[in-house]
Amino acid sequence: MKLTPNKYVLLSLILLSVVIGFTACKAWRTVSTSATYVQQNDSTQSKITTTISTKTVEEWQGAKKK
């Protein structure tokens, strides 16, 4: 099989992609929290319920140590 200049470029891009893939990593973590508060009025016996929910997504970009 004879390699033409276009095939050299394609092969170089593939090898570069493989090298980059092995030297870096990415990680995600999702943290969800929820809190509920109940307020009750003694005179009317009514309740007010409030719920607060949060969602945080953390992302890390790492590199392989040499």
Stockholm file with secondary structure:
# STOCKHOLM 1.0

chainA/1-66         MKLTPNKYVLLSLILLSVVIGFTACKAWRTVSTSATYVQQNDSTQSKITTTISTKTVEEWQGAKKK
#=GR chainA/1-66 SS CCCCHHHHHHHHHHHHHHHHHHHEEEEEEEEEEEEEEEEECTTTCCEEEEEEEEEEEEEEEEECCC
#=GC SS_cons        CCCCHHHHHHHHHHHHHHHHHHHEEEEEEEEEEEEEEEEECTTTCCEEEEEEEEEEEEEEEEECCC
//
